[in-house]
């Protein structure tokens, strides 16, 4: 496969997404495209290329780190009594 989805920023991300989708297919998800190949990985890649699978990157790493810091800051310090 020489092409990747225009929505993915790298081949690495495309492979990760395809692997995740392939796992879903193995667990019983229905394919969203018709592919002649019996290989589940090929079906998953074709779904990504056809833009039939919704996904996003999730929160930015900085935002996720800020949430963790806020949670830790709101917890009582060790030995502190409320």
N, C-alpha and C positions, 0 to 999 in steps of 0.2 A: 504494500500500500504506500504509494508515493505522495498522496495528498492528505491533508488534514483539514478539519473544519475551520472555516474562517473565524469562528467564534472562539477558538482556543488559541492561547498565546504561545504554545509550544507543542512539539511532538510528545514530549514527556507528559504534559497535562492530557493530551488526547489519549494516550495509552492508559493513563490512570482512569479517565472517565470511561473508556471502552471496557476496561477490566471490571469496573464497578457495575456497569450495565450488564456485562456478561454474567456476573454473579447473580444479578436480578433475574436474568433469563433462565439460568440454571435452577433457580429456586421457584420457577413457575410463572414469571411474568410473560405476558404475550408479546411476541415481536410486533413492532410497529411498521416494519417494512417487509416486503417479500423479497427474499434473497434465495437464490438457488443453492447456495452453499449450505451444507449441513453443519458447518462449524459455527458455534455460538459466538466466538470472538469476531468472526466476519460479520455476523448479523449485527452485533453491537456497534462495530465500526461504521457499518452502513447506516445505522440509525442516527449516529452522531453526524455523519456527513449529510444526511437528509434533513437534519435539524428537527427530528421528531422526538428528541429527548430533552426535557427541560432540566437545566442545571444552572448553578451560579457558583461563584467563588466563596460565598459566605462573607462574614464580616472581615474587614481588613485586620491584619495581625495586630496593629496598634490598638484598634478598638477593643479587640478581645483581651489584650493585655491590660488595658485600662479597666475593664470590667473586673478582672481578677484582682487588681490592686484595690479597687473600691470595695470588693467583697472582703478582702483581708483587712482593710482599714476599718470596716464596720464591725468586725468580730472583736470580742473582748480579748485583751492581752492575757498571756499566760499568768495565772495567779491573781488576776483582776476579778473582783467580786461585784456583781450587779445587784 
